[in-house]
Amino acid sequence: MPLYDFVDNNTGERFTKMMKISEKPEYLKNNPHVESIILSAPRLVSGFNGIKNDSGWKENMSRIAEAHPNSAHAEKIGGRSSTKAKVAGLAKKHGYGKSGKYNMDL
């Protein structure tokens, strides 16, 4: 269930409520002094730590890692193929790093 951020226009108080997507318009209609604000993307509450990490999420993270094989994200997720990892290792060995400086010592 998503968490939404609101502000009470009478008091200026900001608060967060957990409700279904379908409940939000009704809540705003019943509370005209409350306005919805966007402080961040809607957060989902599910599971033990508040974030649902299902197979779809992991698949998206892997695709992002594959699209950016030299990123820290790719190293963290391990989304690089073995061939890409070997190429990156050889590039690093020969001085082709992220900094754009090249080792020309042969």
C-alpha positions as CSV (number, residue, x, y, z in Angstrom):
1,M,0.0,0.0,0.0
2,P,1.5,3.4,-0.9
3,L,2.4,6.2,1.5
4,Y,1.2,9.7,0.6
5,D,2.5,13.0,1.9
6,F,0.0,15.8,2.8
7,V,0.0,19.2,4.3
8,D,-2.8,20.7,6.5
9,N,-3.4,24.2,5.1
10,N,-4.9,25.4,8.4
11,T,-1.9,24.5,10.6
12,G,0.9,24.0,8.0
13,E,1.5,20.5,9.4
14,R,3.0,17.9,7.1
15,F,2.1,14.3,7.5
16,T,2.2,10.9,5.8
17,K,-0.7,8.5,5.5
18,M,-0.9,5.0,4.2
19,M,-3.9,4.3,2.0
20,K,-5.0,2.6,-1.2
21,I,-4.6,4.5,-4.4
22,S,-8.4,4.5,-4.8
23,E,-8.9,6.0,-1.3
24,K,-6.8,9.1,-1.9
25,P,-9.4,11.2,-3.9
26,E,-12.1,10.4,-1.4
27,Y,-9.8,11.4,1.5
28,L,-9.0,14.8,-0.2
29,K,-12.7,15.4,-1.0
30,N,-13.7,14.8,2.7
31,N,-10.8,17.0,4.0
32,P,-10.7,20.2,1.8
33,H,-8.2,21.8,4.2
34,V,-5.7,19.0,3.3
35,E,-3.6,19.2,0.2
36,S,-1.5,16.4,-1.3
37,I,2.2,17.2,-1.7
38,I,4.9,15.4,-3.5
39,L,8.1,15.1,-1.5
40,S,9.3,11.9,-3.2
41,A,8.0,9.1,-5.4
42,P,5.1,7.2,-3.7
43,R,6.6,4.7,-1.3
44,L,5.2,1.2,-1.0
45,V,4.8,-0.6,2.3
46,S,5.0,-4.3,2.1
47,G,7.0,-7.1,3.6
48,F,9.5,-7.0,6.5
49,N,11.5,-3.9,5.7
50,G,8.9,-1.8,3.9
51,I,10.1,-2.5,0.4
52,K,8.9,-5.3,-1.8
53,N,11.8,-6.8,-3.7
54,D,10.1,-9.3,-6.0
55,S,11.6,-11.0,-9.1
56,G,10.4,-8.1,-11.3
57,W,12.4,-5.6,-9.3
58,K,15.5,-7.8,-9.4
59,E,15.1,-8.2,-13.1
60,N,14.9,-4.5,-13.6
61,M,18.0,-3.9,-11.5
62,S,19.8,-6.5,-13.6
63,R,18.8,-4.8,-16.8
64,I,20.1,-1.5,-15.5
65,A,23.3,-3.1,-14.5
66,E,23.7,-4.7,-17.9
67,A,23.1,-1.3,-19.6
68,H,25.8,0.3,-17.5
69,P,28.5,-2.4,-17.1
70,N,31.2,-0.2,-15.7
71,S,29.0,1.4,-13.0
72,A,29.1,0.7,-9.3
73,H,25.6,-0.5,-9.6
74,A,26.7,-3.3,-12.0
75,E,29.4,-4.3,-9.5
76,K,26.9,-4.3,-6.6
77,I,24.2,-6.2,-8.5
78,G,26.5,-8.5,-10.4
79,G,24.5,-7.8,-13.6
80,R,27.6,-8.1,-15.8
81,S,28.1,-11.1,-18.0
82,S,31.4,-12.9,-17.5
83,T,32.6,-11.6,-20.9
84,K,31.9,-8.0,-19.9
85,A,33.6,-8.6,-16.6
86,K,36.7,-9.9,-18.3
87,V,36.8,-7.0,-20.8
88,A,36.4,-4.5,-17.9
89,G,39.2,-6.2,-16.0
90,L,41.5,-6.0,-19.0
91,A,40.6,-2.4,-19.6
92,K,41.4,-1.6,-16.0
93,K,44.7,-3.5,-16.2
94,H,45.8,-1.5,-19.2
95,G,44.7,1.8,-17.7
96,Y,41.4,2.5,-19.4
97,G,39.5,3.6,-16.4
98,K,36.5,5.8,-15.7
99,S,38.7,8.9,-15.3
100,G,39.4,9.1,-19.0
101,K,43.1,9.0,-18.4
102,Y,45.0,6.3,-20.4
103,N,48.2,4.5,-19.5
104,M,50.3,4.7,-22.7
105,D,53.3,2.9,-21.2
106,L,53.8,-0.2,-23.3
